[in-house]
Amino acid sequence: MVVGAFPIAKLLYLGIRQVSKPLANRIKEAARRSEFFKTYICLPPAQLYHWVEMRTKMRIMGFRGTVIKPLNEEAAAELGAELLGEATIFIVGGGCLVLEYSRHQAHQRHKEEEQRAAWDSMQDEVGRLALALETLQAQVQATSQQSALEELQAQMREVRAQLCIPEPSSVSQATSTSKAVSASQAQEPAEV
């Protein structure tokens, strides 16, 4: 994505430069026509630029103590208008870059918020599923204990059937039946 974005950024910069050139040309024309604009806006930056440029060139060539003559008014006004036009183009381009950067950051924040919201919803869902799993495990464990008890009872019946031992419930029924029979027999001789 970065590779594809770079040529688009260059193209965007060139487009902005072309769009801002008419604005810079108007500023240049205003600098040439207006005496105030020429004197106070264009000449000081042009003279400063000329002084720094010439001083740097002289130092590179080895001349240290030379006096630099200022530009004549016409050349300084032209250079100042040119500098102002280029500054305008630079400011417009820089403003576009800042706006694009802030738009990109807002998009990134929005994307991170969406991811955070998705993450929170997934965590809530996992918590809900963990509770459901615990409930199901408790139900399965209760069911398996009951079925294990029933299975043991069935096995005990089989073993008793093989050993010919009566069931405890039938033994207790037989005992209660025999007690009832003996009690009724005991009451009969007393009545006779």
FENBEL-V584081 format. One record per pair of residues at least 12 apart in sequence whose C-alpha atoms are under 8 Angstrom apart, sorted by the first residue. I is the first residue (numbers start at 1). J is the second residue. If there is no record, write none. Layout:
i={I | I}
j={J | J}
This chain:
i={13 | 16 | 16 | 16 | 17 | 17 | 20 | 20 | 20 | 21 | 21 | 23 | 23 | 24 | 24 | 24 | 24 | 24 | 25 | 27 | 27 | 27 | 28 | 28 | 28 | 28 | 28 | 31 | 31 | 32 | 32 | 32 | 38 | 39 | 41 | 42 | 42 | 42 | 42 | 42 | 42 | 43 | 43 | 43 | 43 | 44 | 45 | 45 | 46 | 46 | 46 | 46 | 46 | 47 | 47 | 47 | 50 | 50 | 51 | 51 | 54 | 55}
j={93 | 89 | 92 | 93 | 89 | 93 | 88 | 89 | 92 | 85 | 89 | 85 | 88 | 84 | 85 | 86 | 88 | 89 | 85 | 81 | 84 | 85 | 78 | 81 | 82 | 84 | 85 | 77 | 81 | 77 | 78 | 81 | 77 | 77 | 80 | 76 | 77 | 79 | 80 | 81 | 84 | 73 | 76 | 77 | 80 | 80 | 80 | 83 | 76 | 77 | 79 | 80 | 83 | 70 | 71 | 76 | 70 | 71 | 68 | 70 | 68 | 68}
